[in-house]
Amino acid sequence: MKPILLVLDDWEGNIAANPCWKELEGKVEIRFLSKPIASATDAELADVTFLMALRERTALTKEAFSRLPKLKLILQTGGHAYHIDQKSAQEHNVIIALGRRVKAPLIAVPELVFAMMLGLMHKVPMALQAMHKGEWPLVTGRTLNGRRLGILGIGRHGTRVAHIAKTAFNMEVVAWARPGSQAINNDIPRLPLEKLLSTSDVVSIHLRLSPESTGLINAEKLQMMKQGSVLINTSRGAIVNEDALINALKNGPIASAGLDVYTHEPLAADSPLRKLDNVILTPHIGWTVEEVFAEFAQIACIQLHQYLQGNLPETELLSK
């Protein structure tokens, strides 16, 4: 009997459609689960040897591991595994391979940052809503040219955003990096967090989620921000205190915000954020582009082939 690979949460069908799976024909049986793993029957999970998990769409809990008695390897797309119970994985001797080599998000996420930034500075959402109501709104926007962009986290995403801001929009770029973080060395001036927040026209968050970054942008930090500034968060929702953000959006000092991530996802239907007209909200789409799905599938195929050959690099494992 061939080992079974179960692919989770391929809602769009992009993973299943990738031609790379043909290379594994005859070696593994590939199945796709179109419902949450918690809703799967024991029979659907009992013989699974390999799992491909699509980022944080499915939480692999202690209970999930107990229902996967033959599981040996998780092919985790993306460079993190926040949603996997890593202790349970270790107890069940399950290896977690990360898709750290994925490059497409380095293009997709910065593009969304500037879609939000331009939309908010030119008040596109407000104009759009009014136009659909039959109105002709008197809207006065602002350009990005010459304004200061403050970047929190100057890693791969932050560096790309900085490059676009300077070369395409003639923005002044400054950055803050958490002490001890692996910030990329470049010529972007570093500022203390308080100075960056108080002087930047736009602040874009590109930090990893960690105990230190969780709740970093709280009520106190939001009140430090420049009057009329814009906040963009395409990183992790828990970095920003949502209640404090809602207050700052209603009462100042910030003028607007672009959010692709939230403390709890999906965002609650009754969230006050949904009622604000100075916010662009998107449902965590920074990474959900065709190019990212294609690369996820290809990396997973390569890693599974390497595992079957006994030469999966240790550098691609979570423990490394």
N, C-alpha and C positions, 0 to 999 in steps of 0.2 A: 504494500500500500504506500502510495506516495505521500510525503508530508504535505500538510494543508497550510496554505497561507490565507489568512482572513484579512481583507481590507475593510477598514472601518470608515464610515461617514463620508463616503465619496458621493455627496449629495448631487453634485453637478454632473457626475459621470465622466469627469476629465481624467481621473486616474485609470478607470477601466478602459478608456479609449486609447491609452498610450500603447504604441506598438512594442515597447520594450518587453512586455510580458511574454511575447512570443519566444524570446530567448530562453525562457524558463520552462517552456512546454516539455513535458516528459519528465521533468525533474520535480515539480511541485504541482499540486492541485490548487488553483486560485479561486477563492470565493469572495464575493462582495456582500457586505451586510448593510442594507439600506435602512436600518432602524437602530435606535440606541442600543448599545451593548447590554444595558440593563434590561432591555425587553427581549433579548435573545433567549431562546430555550437552551436548556442544558445540552440537548442533542446537537445544537448548532455550535456549541463551544467545546464539547468534550474532546474532540480529536484535533483541535487546532494546535499546530506546532509553531507557526509564525504569525505575528500580528503586524499590520501596517496601520499606524495611528496617524490621523491627519491633524497635526498640531493639537490644540487644546479642545477640539470639538467633542472628544469623549474623555471623561474622567475614568482612568483605570484605577479603581479603588481596591481595597483589600478584598472586598467581596468578589470583584471581577477576577482577581487572581485565583481565588479559591474555586472558581468555576472553570478554570483553564488548566486542568491537571497536566496536560502534555506540552504546555507552552515553554519554548526555549529562547525565543528571540522576539524583541519588539523593534520594528523599524520605525523610529520616531522621526517624522518629518520636522525640519526646523532645528534650531540650535538649543532648544530647552526642553525640559520635561516637567514643568511645574505641576501638571495635572495627573502625573503618574505617582502612585504610592510606591516610592522607591524602596522603602523598607520591605514592603511585601514582595516586590520584585526580587530583592536580594534573598529573602527567605525562601522563595520558590526557585532560586537559581536561574532567574530569567535575565538575559543580557539585554541591555538597551543600547541600540545604535542610533546616534543622532545624525541628522542631515546637515551638519555644520557647513558643508561645502556649497550649499545653495547660494546662488548669486542673484537670481531674479528679483528677490525682495529689495535689493539695494537700488533697483531702479523703480520698482512699483511703489514702495513706501514714500520716497521723496516726491514722486509725482503727485501722490495724494496730498502731501503736505502743502505743495504749492497750489493745488486745486482749491484747497480750503483757504489758504492764505489770500489768494487772489479774490476768491468769492467773498470773503469777509471784508477785505479792504475796499472792494468796489461795491459792497452791499448787494451782491447778486441775489441771495436768498430773499431779502426783503423786497427787492424790485420784482422778483419772479412771483412771489405770493400776491403782491398788489396787482400785477398785470393779469394774472389768472382771475382776479376778481373784477376785471373790467376797468381798473383804475389806471391813471397815468401819474405814478408817484414822482415827487420831487426828491431825487436821491443824489446826495453828494458823497462821493467816495474819496479814497486816498490812494496814491501810488506807492509802490514798494521802493522806487528809486531813491537812493540816499538815506533810507531809514535803517535803523539798527535792528538786526536780528540777533537775539540771544538764544544760543543752543545749549540745552542741558544734556550732557552726554555727548562726547565727541569721538565716538567709535565709528564703525563703518557707515551707519545710517546718517549720523550727525555730520560726518565729514562730507558726505555726498550732498546733503542739504546745504552745507556751507558753500561748497563749490558752485552749485547752481545759483545760490543767492548772490554771490559775488560776480560771477561771470555773466549771468543772464539778466539780473535785475539791478546790478550796481548797488547792492546793499552793503552796509558796514556790518561785519559779522564778529561777534564775540562769543565766548563759550565758558561754560563751567563744567568741570568734571569732578565727580566724587573722589575725595582723597583715597589713593590706593587703587583706583580703577585703572583699567588698561586703555587709557585714552590714546588715540593715534597722535604721534608727534607731527605737528604741522605749524604753520605760521599764524594760526588763528589766536588772537590775544585772549588770555584767560582772565576772568574777573571773579571776585568773590560773588557768591550767589546773590547776596542782598544788592550789590551794585549792579549786577546784570539785570535783576528783576526791575529795579527802579529806573533804569535808563534805556531799556529795550522797547522798541515799538511793537515788536512781535517776539514771542517766546515760544520755541518749539522743543518738545520733550523727546529725548531719544536715549533714555536711561534703561538699563536692565532692572527688572523687578528684584528687589532684595530687601532684607529687613531694614537696611539703611535708607532705601529709596521709597519704601512704602509710607504713604502719608507725608512725603517730603514737602509737597506744595499744599500747605494747610492754610487756615484762615490768616495767620500772621504773614505768611509769605505772599499770599494773594493781595493783601493790603499794601504790600511793598511795591507792587507793580505800578508801572507808569500809567498815569491817567489816560484813558482812551486806548490802551494797548490791547493786543490780541494774543490769546493763548491757543496753541495747537498741541494736541496730544494724540499721537499715533503709536505710542509705545505700550504702556500698561495703565489701565484705569486706576488701579489702586495707588498710583504715585500721587494722584490729586485727590484731595478730600472733596467729594462731590457736593456735600451740603454747603461747605464753605464756598465752593465754586458757584453754586446757584445764587448764593447771597451776593457774591462779587459781580455776577452778571446782572443782577437786578439793581444793585445799589452802587456799583463802581468798586474799584477804579477801572476795571477792565471793560472794554467796549463790547467784545464778542469772543467767541471761542469756537474752535473746530475740534470735534471729538470723534475718534474712530474706535475708542476703547473705553471700557467702563469697569467700575469696581465689581459689579455682578453682571454677567452676560448670560442670556440676552437682557438688554435694558428693560426694566419693568414698564409695562404699558402705561402705568399711572405716574411714571417718573416726572417730576417738575421740569426736568430738562426738555421734555417733549413740548412743553407749553411756551418756551421762550423763543422769541423771534430773532434773537441776536446770536443764535447758535446754529452751526452746521453739524448735524448728527449723521453718522454713517455706521452701519452694522458690522464693524471690524472687517472692512474690505481692503485694508492696505495691502494684504498679501494674496487676496483671492483674485488673481489674474491668471489667464491661460498659461503664461510662461512659467509661473511659479508651480502650478500643478504638474506641468510637463517635467520640470526639473526634479520635483519631489519623486515622481514615479521613476525617473531614470536613476536617481541616486539609490532609491530603495531596491531596484532591480540589481544594480551593481553590488550593493551590500549583501543582498541575499545570495547572489552567485558566489561572492567571496566567502560567505559563511559556509556554504555547501562545499566549497573547495578547501575549507579550513584555513583561509588566509585573510579573514576580516581584520583590518588594521586596528590595533588597540587604541590608536589615537582618535578613532571615530566612536568609541564607546563612552557612555555617560561618565563612568568612573575616571576617565582621563580628561 
